[in-house]
Amino acid sequence: MRVFRTFEDAMGAPTDIATPSDTRYAVVLAAGVPKSVAVPAGATSVIFNATAPFWVQYGAAAAVPAADNLGGGAPELSPAARRLAGVASLGLVASEACVVSLSFFGG
């Protein structure tokens, strides 16, 4: 699994350009139907992209919130990227049908 690495431009300034992941998933979600994805062995971070807003729960199934959740364990709405230390699975769900792209990195 590739390590997440960014590159400098011709002037030596840092950029947001990263090496492509060699472990990429596309998860097709039906509206309101949760799916769970196992975090690949060696993955330490993930970059998310999606065709619509989605919710993610770390290490458990996700549900679209229907009421306030003030206990600190609510699912997270459409994060860009997250560190996965100690996370074995990602629970995904969306209010509308969409595709979620997961790009995993190690190191």
URQUITA-V340503 format. One record per residue. N is the residue number from 1. RES is the residue in one letter. PSI is psi in whole degrees, 0 to 359 (999 if undefined). Layout:
<<N | RES | PSI> <N | RES | PSI>>
//
This chain:
<<1 | M | 133> <2 | R | 149> <3 | V | 142> <4 | F | 127> <5 | R | 135> <6 | T | 167> <7 | F | 157> <8 | E | 153> <9 | D | 184> <10 | A | 339> <11 | M | 1> <12 | G | 5> <13 | A | 142> <14 | P | 149> <15 | T | 174> <16 | D | 11> <17 | I | 127> <18 | A | 158> <19 | T | 139> <20 | P | 144> <21 | S | 148> <22 | D | 7> <23 | T | 92> <24 | R | 134> <25 | Y | 149> <26 | A | 120> <27 | V | 120> <28 | V | 118> <29 | L | 131> <30 | A | 152> <31 | A | 122> <32 | G | 3> <33 | V | 112> <34 | P | 152> <35 | K | 150> <36 | S | 138> <37 | V | 126> <38 | A | 136> <39 | V | 126> <40 | P | 148> <41 | A | 133> <42 | G | 351> <43 | A | 133> <44 | T | 349> <45 | S | 160> <46 | V | 143> <47 | I | 130> <48 | F | 145> <49 | N | 151> <50 | A | 160> <51 | T | 353> <52 | A | 166> <53 | P | 143> <54 | F | 163> <55 | W | 144> <56 | V | 140> <57 | Q | 134> <58 | Y | 116> <59 | G | 11> <60 | A | 170> <61 | A | 148> <62 | A | 151> <63 | A | 144> <64 | V | 124> <65 | P | 135> <66 | A | 355> <67 | A | 170> <68 | D | 141> <69 | N | 100> <70 | L | 17> <71 | G | 355> <72 | G | 355> <73 | G | 24> <74 | A | 154> <75 | P | 160> <76 | E | 138> <77 | L | 118> <78 | S | 58> <79 | P | 156> <80 | A | 315> <81 | A | 151> <82 | R | 148> <83 | R | 142> <84 | L | 22> <85 | A | 120> <86 | G | 7> <87 | V | 121> <88 | A | 337> <89 | S | 159> <90 | L | 124> <91 | G | 129> <92 | L | 145> <93 | V | 154> <94 | A | 153> <95 | S | 333> <96 | E | 159> <97 | A | 137> <98 | C | 174> <99 | V | 131> <100 | V | 128> <101 | S | 131> <102 | L | 121> <103 | S | 113> <104 | F | 145> <105 | F | 151> <106 | G | 188> <107 | G | 999>>
//
